[in-house]
Amino acid sequence: MQPFDFVMRTRVVSGENSLARIGRLAAELTTGRVLLVTDPGIVAAGHVERAVAAIQAENLEVHVFDGAAENPTTEDVDRGVQIAKEVQPDLLIGLGGGSSMDCAKGINFIHCCGGTMHDYAGVGKATAPLLPMIAVPTTAGTGSELQSFALISDAKTHVKMACGDPAASCRFAILDPLLTLTQPRNVTALTGIDAISHAIETMVTTRRNPVSRMFSVTSWKCLANYFEVVMNSPDDVEARSAMQLGAAWAGLAIENSMLGASHALANPLTAKFGIAHGQAVGLMLPHVIRFNGRDEGCQQAYAELLSYGIAAEKVSNTKNAAETLAKRVAHLVEVAGMKLKLSDLNVTEEHFSAMAADASKQWTGTFNPVPVDENDLLQLYRNAV
């Protein structure tokens, strides 16, 4: 049995209209000033107005920074840090998708510890206590609400940095499925596929352990059962709730086991071509599953995942599990209305060598159950043509 060291650092508050509790939860952490980090779309949806009203009802002072962009950059974080310097908050709230939550974490690092975002790439780089945080996801995707990591892109190179520290874990996570109803269909699709990739990859990484596998399986049960339901019936609140919970459990799985080669391959596609992360990882995941299928442990894990859910499939021979799961994932990507070939995204083979070199430097690839080098990653891109 793999050793593990697990502690649940975040209190999870889940249920319809649970956003209404944000004021009282904030009051448990501060009697002073709150900085709420979000993006313009969340403001337009009315979620920020409701959150601010609930916080102000507890006689707390609240300020809003709505500059979190998709795939937040060092520049986004720096702008937020300037606001934090003016406001001097006692509590940070990330309200929105993973971008808003990660941006809030990035602001927390620099505001409390100084330096630049690059100083916190890696694990355990915080040099002072961080402010308490509340995470309120409006998507079912990254699971950032239950992770101590922030993914921040360098504004110049577009390379993503994973910045993690136990101190960056949120004190509360509010999971209100009604917040996800305002998502455009393509956001539901992209974030849902991202969450599914987290459940699958965390199941087989070299750091997998009994705790991470428990969350991987529980996450997969929610996501595999309800992704197609949400895509076909976007107003189904039960399905929305299951997806949101599945994404959160996958976040906990990442926290305890990390990710694999699919994410290493996806990041250069986003950095070089601006391809949305969910599309990039969804396109590459079936090929990585097949690649990992040479490992007996992966075959068994994939067979276990296939045995759960509405589309449960019993695999008579675990050697077939990787191919079966790869086809299942490809089907879900198609349901999401996304592409399965790099050529359909105007990514041609002339770029593959440089992309493979970049992918080989991605931290997540080091946790892939079957070791990958630059040549392996190059072949995986070729397989996706």
GIRA-V475437 format. One record per residue. N is the residue number from 1. PSI is psi in whole degrees, -180 to 180 (NA if undefined). Layout:
N | PSI
N | PSI
This chain:
1 | 132
2 | 137
3 | 156
4 | 161
5 | 101
6 | 133
7 | 137
8 | 102
9 | -16
10 | 129
11 | 128
12 | 124
13 | 111
14 | 144
15 | 160
16 | 137
17 | 19
18 | -13
19 | -29
20 | -18
21 | -1
22 | -34
23 | -48
24 | -38
25 | -41
26 | -38
27 | -21
28 | -19
29 | -21
30 | 156
31 | 11
32 | -119
33 | 144
34 | 134
35 | 119
36 | 123
37 | 128
38 | -166
39 | 164
40 | -33
41 | -37
42 | -34
43 | -47
44 | -31
45 | -12
46 | -2
47 | -37
48 | -42
49 | -44
50 | -43
51 | -44
52 | -43
53 | -42
54 | -36
55 | -43
56 | -28
57 | -19
58 | 17
59 | 34
60 | 147
61 | 128
62 | 136
63 | 149
64 | 130
65 | 112
66 | 32
67 | 16
68 | 121
69 | 163
70 | 135
71 | 70
72 | 141
73 | 172
74 | -33
75 | -40
76 | -46
77 | -43
78 | -39
79 | -39
80 | -36
81 | -39
82 | -41
83 | -42
84 | -37
85 | -38
86 | -41
87 | -35
88 | 63
89 | 159
90 | -11
91 | 139
92 | 142
93 | 129
94 | 113
95 | 111
96 | -153
97 | -170
98 | -30
99 | -45
100 | -43
101 | -42
102 | -39
103 | -42
104 | -41
105 | -42
106 | -44
107 | -41
108 | -47
109 | -54
110 | -41
111 | -39
112 | -30
113 | -11
114 | -172
115 | -155
116 | 171
117 | -31
118 | -26
119 | -15
120 | 7
121 | 128
122 | -151
123 | 137
124 | 36
125 | -3
126 | 136
127 | 1
128 | 163
129 | 142
130 | 160
131 | 148
132 | 150
133 | 151
134 | 133
135 | 133
136 | 92
137 | 138
138 | 4
139 | 169
140 | 85
141 | -83
142 | -32
143 | 17
144 | -26
145 | -23
146 | 23
147 | 156
148 | 10
149 | 147
150 | 134
151 | 112
152 | 132
153 | 139
154 | 127
155 | -25
156 | -47
157 | -18
158 | 9
159 | 133
160 | 135
161 | 130
162 | 116
163 | 110
164 | 146
165 | 138
166 | -32
167 | -19
168 | -2
169 | 142
170 | 147
171 | -39
172 | 145
173 | 125
174 | 117
175 | 98
176 | 105
177 | -22
178 | -25
179 | -25
180 | -10
181 | -23
182 | -1
183 | 138
184 | 156
185 | -39
186 | -30
187 | -42
188 | -43
189 | -51
190 | -45
191 | -35
192 | -44
193 | -38
194 | -47
195 | -42
196 | -41
197 | -35
198 | -44
199 | -41
200 | -47
201 | -40
202 | -22
203 | -23
204 | 1
205 | 165
206 | -20
207 | 8
208 | 148
209 | 175
210 | -36
211 | -49
212 | -40
213 | -37
214 | -45
215 | -34
216 | -47
217 | -46
218 | -40
219 | -48
220 | -40
221 | -42
222 | -48
223 | -45
224 | -32
225 | -31
226 | -6
227 | -49
228 | -33
229 | -46
230 | -40
231 | -36
232 | -27
233 | 77
234 | -17
235 | 7
236 | 103
237 | -35
238 | -43
239 | -40
240 | -43
241 | -42
242 | -42
243 | -42
244 | -42
245 | -40
246 | -42
247 | -40
248 | -45
249 | -35
250 | -35
251 | -41
252 | -35
253 | -43
254 | -43
255 | -30
256 | -7
257 | -9
258 | -170
259 | -169
260 | -152
261 | -27
262 | -42
263 | -34
264 | -40
265 | -32
266 | -37
267 | -42
268 | -31
269 | -38
270 | -44
271 | -42
272 | -32
273 | -2
274 | 21
275 | 131
276 | 142
277 | -45
278 | -40
279 | -45
280 | -47
281 | -34
282 | -35
283 | -41
284 | -25
285 | -46
286 | -36
287 | -36
288 | -38
289 | -46
290 | -42
291 | -44
292 | -15
293 | -12
294 | -13
295 | 128
296 | -39
297 | -39
298 | -42
299 | -46
300 | -41
301 | -42
302 | -39
303 | -38
304 | -45
305 | -43
306 | -22
307 | -8
308 | 152
309 | 175
310 | -40
311 | 36
312 | 137
313 | 125
314 | 126
315 | 114
316 | -32
317 | 118
318 | -18
319 | -20
320 | -5
321 | -42
322 | -46
323 | -41
324 | -44
325 | -38
326 | -42
327 | -37
328 | -45
329 | -43
330 | -39
331 | -43
332 | -37
333 | -40
334 | -41
335 | -36
336 | -8
337 | 27
338 | 168
339 | 153
340 | 2
341 | 138
342 | -35
343 | -29
344 | -13
345 | 15
346 | 31
347 | 114
348 | 167
349 | -21
350 | -20
351 | -11
352 | -41
353 | -46
354 | -39
355 | -42
356 | -38
357 | -42
358 | -43
359 | -34
360 | -17
361 | -2
362 | 134
363 | -40
364 | -32
365 | -23
366 | -14
367 | 3
368 | 138
369 | -32
370 | 117
371 | 139
372 | 138
373 | -176
374 | -38
375 | -40
376 | -44
377 | -37
378 | -43
379 | -36
380 | -39
381 | -42
382 | -37
383 | -24
384 | 7
385 | NA
